[in-house]
């Protein structure tokens, strides 16, 4: 094996097709986006070089602050619901004494395979202010609390984020469940013998040993929240007004609705940088905890 691994020419030859494909699909579009962000361009006519003007305009754009706030709130909902609840469900399903574990695991994952459009239309009906299930439940319970969930400037973003969290919680659950099952059972049994209760043993033994799993799950949840788009487009089209805009929705608006591709590329570059920064922070935090 060492003989083959030491042949650098052979390794480079076998890696070359994958590197070419990766470069064409990912690296080249990213570089083109960075390049076009320095131009004023409508996508058809000749581009005009304007230097950093797009970035200067971007940092003065009021939509940027709205998009950053919504992205952060969206990411927070995903982290709390998908990772928090997903962890509890993973621990419950990993317990051999839990009845119907196979049925529960299947039920948790079903929303993941559904179409995003179907899920959004389902929740639009649930959120309906007149005949929606949520307001009907409040009425059945005798509560006067009613909301027009998707028309509220303050609550609609949370309602939309919950739809995303609900649909893709099964994916995070699958990752967390695999992480729980990867922890040696001997560690958990030793902790219970030493006097720890089940949940305390999970807190001090199982969860710390799932550090790498949590690093991946947090990265997915936070970057997905920052770049959320489809649910906003289907459920409210970014409204009411522009209150539900995210950076991805800004890219969509400026590129495809206003044909300002140069400015849209500047937004996309900033989005990539923020996602990279978030990923680096997550990696550093979890690596620091590992060495502590």
Secondary structure, 3 states (H helix, E strand, C coil): CHHHHCCHHHHHHHHHHHHHHHHHHHHHHHHHHHHHCCEECCCCCCCEECCCHHHHHHHCCHHHHHHHHHHHHHHHHHHHHHHHHHHHHHHHHHCCCCCCHHHHHHHHHHHHHCCHHHHHHHHHHHCCCCCCHHHHHHHHCCCCCCCCCCCCCCCHHHHHHHHHHHHHHHHHHHHHHHHHHHCCHHHHHHHHHCCCCHHHHHHHHHHHHCHHHHHHHHHHHHHHHHCCCHHHHHHCCCCCCCCCCCHHHHHHHHHHHCCCHHHHHHHHHHHHHHHHHHHHHHHHHHHHHHHC
